[in-house]
């Protein structure tokens, strides 16, 4: 990661621990939307708009895992 230049895309909602770790490494965290009304599908248009030359990774989460996460809230 290049501090101040690298970014990583995380799902929203998601786990805060990922953002904390990435921030400690100097990465910019960007969040893409998961659509609850569509069974937690990724909003692909929103995701695509977040990607640029400095995007190093996109974290994907399985639907089953996401449902468990949201049951906790």
N, C-alpha and C positions, 0 to 999 in steps of 0.2 A: 504494500500500500504506500502511496505517496501522500503523506499528511497534507491536508488542505486541498488535494487535487483528486483523490480517489473517492468514489461514492459506491454505495451498496444499496440495493433495493430490498426492502422488507415488506411483508404483508401487514396491512392494517385492517382488523385488529391482529395482534401478534404478541410475541413474548418480549418483554422489556429488556431481558438479559442480553439479547442479540444487539440491541442498540447500545447498551452500556459498553459491551465489549468492543464494538466497532468504533465508538467514540473514543475509547481509551487508546485505540490504534491510530487515531487521527483521521478516520474516514468520515465522510459526510453520509448520514443516513437519510434515505428518501423512502417514503412510504407509498406503496400502491394499494389501491382499494380492493377489498373482497366484498362481493355483493351478496348480502345475506338473503335477499329476496330471490336470488338465483342459485340457492344452495351453495353459497360461498365461492362462486366462480370469480376468477380474476377479471377485473375490468381491463381488458387488453388495450383499449384505446388510451386509458390513463397510464398504464404501465409503459406503453411505447413512448408516450410523451416525456417520461422521466429518464429514459436511456440517452446517454451521450457518450462521447469518446472517453470520458473518465470513469464510466461505470465498469466496475471490476467483477461484480457478482450480483445475482438475483436469487434470493432465498425463496424457495417454493415450499409450501406446507400442504400435506395431504388433507383432503376434506374431512376425513374421520378425525384427524388430530385437531383441526380447526373447530369442529363441532364440540369436542371435549373442552377446548379452551373457552369457548363462548358459554358453555354450561357452567363454568366457574364464576362468571360475572353476574 
